[in-house]
Amino acid sequence: MARSDIRRTAPRGRQPEPSPPSGWRRFVRRIFVWGFALAVAVGLTARTLPSYEQLKSSQAGQMIVVRARDGTELFSMGPSYGKWVPYAQIPEVMKDAMLSTEDRRFRSHIGIDPIGITRSFYVRYRDGRFKQGGSTITQQLARTVFLNNDRTWSRKLRELVLALALEWKFSKDQILEAYLNKVYFGGGAYGIDSASRKFFGHPGTELSLPEAAIIAGLVKAPSHYSPTADQQAAVDRARVVLSLMAQNGAISSGDAAGVDFKSLKFAAETGQNSARYFTDWALPQLDLLLGENTDPIEVWTTLDPKLQATATDTIKSTVPGGAQGALVSLDRDGAVLAMVGGTDYVTSNYNRATNAVRQPGSAWKLFVYLAALEAGYTPGAKVVDEPVTIDGWTPRNSGGTYAGEIDVRTAFAYSKNTVAAQLGNEVGFGAVAGMARRFGISTPISTYPSMVLGSNEVRLIDMTRAFASVSAKGQAIEPYGIAKVTTTDGRVLYQHDAKAGQMLVPAYVAAGITDLLQSAVNIGTGRAAQIGRPVAGKTGTTTSNKDGWFLGFSSGITTGVWMGRDDDKPVGGLQGGAAPARAFASYMKVAVASRPVEKFDTEVTLPAWQLEPDDEANLSGDPNNYYYPDDQGNLVDPTTGKPVRQQQQSPYNPDDVGPAPPPEQEPPPPAADQDFLNQATGKNRQSQQSRPAQQ
């Protein structure tokens, strides 16, 4: 029987399933939950915020006091806070300029600006990248005081919560007051008073409309729009601020158009002494020495204020017109005593002592002769100064003259190019490059034959380091500028550890090269570097007189000097044996004045004759014995310490490289008569070749 009338019913006790909530109800529920959570977070955060007085006293950034080796303060860096300007004393034009530029709805929002955020995301959607920020002044204050500038969502969320908490706890006037006294305006200036004093030379309570427009415009990009960096960029940005003020109704269009920026007086930039070249090089090393540290610290450096001032004056007074100069001076352990990176730090803060790469000319022969000495040559070993061609390259001596058979000492003293080329070819150009790298040259090194004459580019600080390692008898020297770092309460965070460096060459090689360097100063190309006590050093001059170098050492101090133009153009009369050598002598006379005279650990036997000089050389000195000149120019016998009687005076040739001898100085007698000199330098052979053949 059909049972179509039977009804299906749910089992007893079972309830029908409720229908799921609509999307709108879910959205409202989530808004409520998240809103409640946010309100709780804001409330809890507001309770943990400091009081307004505590907020006023908080500071951002790290204060660093930099001291010289004698403890005197070189300068301090870090945040600069002016006087706190109460809300009532802040000029209305400053308030209006900042609100019009950074947050026009400041008075109406609750710490975040939904309209601004929406506009920011719309621009992001339209242009593919964020071009407008949505941060309110309250958010910027939260970031300045409590956070950092990390672009992460977690930081943005914390910023949002803090902004709401600030609005909860403080009034709008308090927030704007705090913001204007704490926001960063560039150049280390925090707050409108510090910025006003830095850029205009008066307190923040006296800001005019154009000045307020410039300061308000700095917030977007302090370094780019800073008046000290680019006044025109600062003025152009200020015109944008005035336009925004007019749009916001803070001023009229006529007022905005009538502002005369030409009559605006900017404060003169305070002079920076040349010690900034040194601190710009040394202070970045703090990141490696300390790691993460935000405590106020004092950095005790190796810089000697007296020697730094001497080095600065020396470079300014000796550098040729239109050229630049640099100097690095190291103590025997590598401590930087003085560093000059240019003639004027304010005009150009480019550090030519540590950053510029230039060809060293004959100063590079240090590495050629080090490699030769290590390979078995001695200062007295015989070599032949004659024409030579290596892989199609033919070096030449000045004037095309060659001396024939001479010894290594003489070839080095008079910077004979042909001999350096032969030695480099014999020991291997790779060996010369390896020696340079061993002694601290960090720039690329080619191994073409011409490299023996200094075609590779180097840094002054690296070359000075190499000569300092020779002065240390072959022990590696590492330049350093930071001796100690302490907190302001005296707790030591870092102390330089003086460790013995690795031996780079055997002691006899270091003694041999010192012998050669001594000869270069006493009788060769570097005689202008004489200072009245033993000096070892080497000159360097590049093609067309584009670069002039002198590097040397005496009494434990090693100093390197470079001169040349930044655009690499020739400098008339610039040679290593002239202005750079004189600058070395002028500085070193002061640097070693309080140190005892130190004779080098080598016995030097000077050449038995004098040779015709090459492009850098100038004849002087006694060829039979090793003497050194005192501060009056008189030769001193090292065995007795007494001046040697001068018997004969020779005329000074103004065409020779180096300065003329002092009027009271009488040069030593010649080592041989003119016939012998002509024979040694090859002049007899030239004159014979020019005569008709005799039957």
Secondary structure, 3 states (H helix, E strand, C coil): CCCCCCCCCCCCCCCCCCCCCCHHHHHHHHHHHHHHHHHHHHHHHHHHCCCHHHHHHCCCCCCEEEECCCCCEEEEECCEECCCCCHHHCCHHHHHHHHHHHCCCCCCCCCCCHHHHHHHHHHHHHHCCCCCCCCCHHHHHHHHHHCCCCCCHHHHHHHHHHHHHHHHHCCHHHHHHHHHHHCECCCCEECHHHHHHHHHCCCHHHCCHHHHHHHHHHCCCHHHHCCCCCHHHHHHHHHHHHHHHHHCCCCCHHHHHCCCHHHCCCCCCCCCCCHHHHHHHHHHHHHHHHCCCCCCEEEEECCCHHHHHHHHHHHHHHCCCCCEEEEEEECCCCEEEEEECCCCCCCCCCCCCCCCCECCHHHHHHHHHHHHHHCCCCCCCEEEECCCCECCECCCCHHHCCCEEEEHHHHHHCCCHHHHHHHHHHHCHHHHHHHHHHCCCCCCCCCCHHHHHCCCCECHHHHHHHHHHHHCCCECCCCECEEEEEECCCCEEEECCCCCCCECCCHHHHHHHHHHHHHHHHCCCCHHHCCCCCCEEEEEECHHHCEEEEEEEECCEEEEEEEECCCCCCCCCCCCCCHHHHHHHHHHHHHCCCCCCCCCCCCCCCCCCCCCCCCCCCCCCCCCCCCEECCCCCEECCCCCCECCCCCCCCCCCCCCCCCCCCCCCCCCCCCCHHHHHHHHCHHHHHHHHCCCCC
